[in-house]
Amino acid sequence: MINFCTTTANTEYGSITLHEREGAQPISFPERSEHSATLDGGAVISNYGISYADITFNFDVEWPGDDVVEKIFSMRDTGELIGMSHRLGFSIGTMKNITDENGLLKILFVTQGRF
């Protein structure tokens, strides 16, 4: 189960609850690293680790209905940070990409931080 809410009091949007597709693994942990070629033909690799702000969630949910999808787009379009609760914790961030693929609603949620 996924729950989205605005980070400020907003009675227009309230909160939105969606159900993940069963067996989904929505989280990705990209590393902060650089790869640079050197003049002698080698390479230098710098690895700066992982920050929670680098984590992205790719949610696949069953189509919740047009009215809920409209509410999701409206919430995203406010430009506010959005709170997202999930079985992995509570995060603050934004919905970067929302698409419809064969009856599945796909939401890319980019985190700013974790609470």
C-alpha positions in Angstrom: 0.0 0.0 0.0 1.2 3.5 -0.9 -0.1 6.7 0.6 0.6 10.2 -0.9 -0.2 13.5 0.9 0.8 17.1 0.6 3.3 18.4 3.2 1.1 21.4 4.0 -2.5 21.4 5.2 -4.6 21.0 2.1 -8.2 19.9 2.3 -8.6 19.8 -1.5 -6.3 16.8 -2.0 -6.2 15.2 1.4 -4.4 11.9 1.0 -4.4 9.3 -1.8 -4.0 5.6 -1.1 -3.0 3.2 -3.9 -2.3 -0.5 -3.9 0.9 -1.8 -5.5 1.0 -4.6 -8.0 1.8 -7.8 -6.1 5.4 -8.8 -6.0 6.6 -5.3 -7.0 10.1 -4.2 -6.0 9.8 -0.4 -6.5 13.0 0.9 -5.0 16.4 1.6 -6.7 19.6 2.8 -5.0 21.8 4.6 -7.5 25.4 5.3 -6.3 27.1 8.6 -6.5 30.1 7.8 -8.5 32.3 9.2 -11.3 34.3 7.4 -13.9 37.1 9.5 -15.7 39.6 8.4 -18.3 43.3 9.2 -17.5 45.9 10.2 -20.1 47.8 6.9 -19.6 44.8 4.9 -20.8 43.5 4.0 -17.4 40.6 5.3 -15.4 39.9 6.9 -12.1 36.7 5.9 -10.3 35.4 7.9 -7.4 32.6 6.3 -5.3 30.8 8.7 -2.9 28.3 6.1 -1.6 24.5 6.3 -1.4 22.4 9.0 0.1 18.7 8.6 0.8 18.1 11.6 -1.4 19.3 9.5 -4.4 16.6 6.8 -3.9 13.8 6.6 -6.5 10.6 4.6 -6.3 9.0 3.2 -9.4 5.5 2.3 -8.5 3.2 0.1 -10.6 -0.4 0.2 -9.4 -3.7 -1.0 -10.8 -5.7 1.8 -12.5 -7.4 3.5 -9.5 -10.0 5.3 -11.6 -10.0 8.6 -13.5 -11.0 10.7 -10.5 -8.1 9.5 -8.4 -5.7 9.9 -11.3 -6.9 13.5 -11.8 -6.3 14.1 -8.1 -2.7 12.6 -8.3 -1.9 15.0 -11.2 -3.4 17.9 -9.4 -1.3 17.1 -6.2 1.9 16.9 -8.3 1.1 20.1 -10.2 1.0 22.2 -7.0 4.8 22.2 -7.0 4.8 21.3 -3.3 6.8 18.5 -1.8 4.7 15.4 -1.3 4.8 13.0 1.6 4.8 9.3 0.7 4.4 6.4 3.1 5.2 2.9 2.0 6.2 -0.4 3.7 9.8 0.8 3.5 9.2 4.0 5.4 8.0 7.6 5.0 9.7 9.9 2.5 9.4 13.5 1.2 9.8 14.1 -2.5 8.0 14.6 -5.7 6.3 12.6 -8.4 8.5 13.1 -11.4 6.7 11.0 -14.0 3.2 9.6 -14.1 2.2 7.4 -17.1 -0.5 4.9 -18.1 0.8 1.6 -19.5 -1.8 -1.1 -20.4 -4.1 -0.4 -17.4 -1.2 0.1 -15.0 -0.5 3.5 -13.5 3.2 4.1 -13.2 4.6 6.7 -10.8 8.2 7.7 -10.5 8.7 9.2 -7.0 12.0 11.0 -6.4 13.0 11.4 -2.7 14.4 14.5 -1.0 14.7 12.9 2.4 13.4 10.3 4.8 11.5 10.7 8.1 
